[in-house]
């Protein structure tokens, strides 16, 4: 990461180099983001996953499930509910008086 920050040539898997470049772009944008703004979260997602997934920076448009073999063990909420659920989560994060470590754990779990 330091070599990329210094503008040096780096040898390594292309995906790994892209992830570092994306992280640098996100770190540069971080000061202007409002943590309670869903558009800023989508912008962060777009920067962090640019060139790594098909539709970075957008809400998902389809269903998502976690499978263990052929068995569905968790079904995420329908895509149509994601924007409202994210809005609820960000509103809660903005007003929570819980310890920041606990709040960050809840946010990670919910995302």
PyMOL commands that set and color helices and strands:
alter all, ss='L'
color gray80, all
select helices_A, chain A and resi 2-5+14-32+38-49+79-95+100-110
alter helices_A, ss='H'
color red, helices_A
select strands_A, chain A and resi 65-68+71-75
alter strands_A, ss='S'
color yellow, strands_A
deselect
rebuild
show_as cartoon
